[in-house]
Amino acid sequence: MTTDPFKWEEAYTDDICIQSALQEDENGSMENAIRRIISEEKRLRRNEGRPTRIRLGMMRHVFVGIDLSTSILSKDVEPSRLRVVRECLLNFVNKFFELNPLSAMGLIIGRDKKGDCSCGFSSSLQKLTEAFNSLNEASCGGTEFSLHSMLETALNHFRNVPAHTSKECIFIVASLSTIDASSLKQIYEQLKMQSVRCSIISFLAEVYAFKKLCITTQGKYGVALDKEHFDLLLTEHLQPPPLKPKQGHQDSIVKMGFPIKKAKKIPSFCACHELAGDALDPSKQNEYAYICPQCGSHYCQTPTTCRVCGLLLLTAPQLARAHQHLEPLPAFVESTPIEGSTCFACDEPLLFASIKAYFCKNCNAQFCIECDILLHESLQVCPSCEFFFVFKKMSTSNTGAAVSRMVRPIISQDLVEAKLNVLKMYKQFQRVAKQHWWDYRLQDIPLPVFREVLKKEFMKNAHIQDVRIIDRKVEEARQHLVALKYFFYNEYHVRNMLFAENIEPKPKDFLSKFLHGKD
């Protein structure tokens, strides 16, 4: 007499077949099967193309939560779970700020059914590295883990985070159960309402309560098989997640400033440590300081938020690195390499039928897996496409003039669309010209003259034919329009930009410099 299987058994057997997934070798080991699963997961990740033209949460606030109960001291993952977590997190935090320079990270530890914030949100790589290095066997305690307390701690800190940022949690859990004082369903709904994305990486087995949290908050859930697989699951959180628009939420302008980098002539304190109450070792102080352009406060690193005036401080290279996520490199096509061929980037031979090659869809150049990862995670450009494009332009040029390199458009698809955008922007300026003429006290200038000056500013760049440069100029004009609307400029700013009547010409010859007291 046979009995029908339970529903959960049917769902489990339909999803995975243990005999086909985990096969023992001659010695009875499953290490080769685990390596095969990890390599297959890597291969599938490489073939996934990243979506383009979507809204991304590039300004991220991420909490890393670690279960420091005695379960993390287990040595089923060599040398131990705690050491694997610490080493992988140190590698993860370096890559994270390299790809997400506008983000901040914090650390929450859970032990004895409590969740404590060990390190608040910070963009300091040194501060976070010290926090992760402090995790050792002595900091672990208690056999009970509480997911509710860690979520509650994270939720309390997220209430002070700006609304335009992406709020995320990455929990590393070694326990197979959670002991909570209240229901998890209620706090799951609170996290969903606050748009907090929670992801969990577990050891040993999958837990329903953890997976339910990830599904509710649209996060990711994974079970680490070994150190390499754990590091792979962490790297999935390097790229910024898509940000869904909220109902009733209007976009706001984030005010930023580029600080001035100056060398320290005398020892001084920085506002980031002095106002926070942290005592910085004089031997670890930098030889230079970043000065806030708005209030003049000194800071030892960027990006950071000025503690005096609240201005977001960052450098131009950091802002440029954050832009690379908006135009990702399309995924390459996986195929068998051509016999006797080499990788286009590193020139290493690709062994036939033993190594998979990745072909670019545009130029058909082939790359190895290491170079494919480097191009898609760091460079975001195909070197073969760039090389052959420039070579073709130089070979077809009949004159000896320098070849201008074409670039991909940002907004407009062709020159006609770009010029239409310029015309729309010009009409917007003329439409509000009378209001700005009155608000900024320009009544001493006739209104027709003011309109003619605006037209002259637009005609100044009429010779530009590069679509990307035109799009950039249109965006700059849109920023000026917003700044005028919200009175970021004053009367003298507008006069200096349009009429230059309050700017004295700088002395150029020796006698003029001498009379003005210049060296």
Secondary structure, DSSP 8 states (H G I E B T S, - for coil): ------HHHHHHHHH--HHHHS---TTS--HHHHHHHHHHHHHHHHH-----SS-B--SEEEEEEEE-SGGGG--SSSS-HHHHHHHHHHHHHHHHHHH-TT-EEEEEEEETTEEEEEEEEE--HHHHHHHHHT--GGG---S---HHHHHHHHHHHHTTS-TTSEEEEEEEE--S----SS-HHHHHHHHHHTTEEEEEEEESS--HHHHHHHHHTT--EEEE-SHHHHHHHHHTTSS--B----TT-------EE--EEEE-SS----HHHHTTT----GGG--SEEEE-TTT--EESSSSEE-TTT--EE--HHHHHHHHGGGS-----EEE---TT-B-TTT--B--TTTS-EEE-TTT--EE-HHHHHHIIIII-S-HHHHHHHHHHHHHH--SSS--------SS-SSHHHHHHHHHHHHHHHHHSHHHHHHHTT-TTS-HHHHHHHHHHHHHTTTT---HHHHHHHHHHHHHHHHHHHTT-S-HHHHHHHHT--S------SHHHHHHTT--
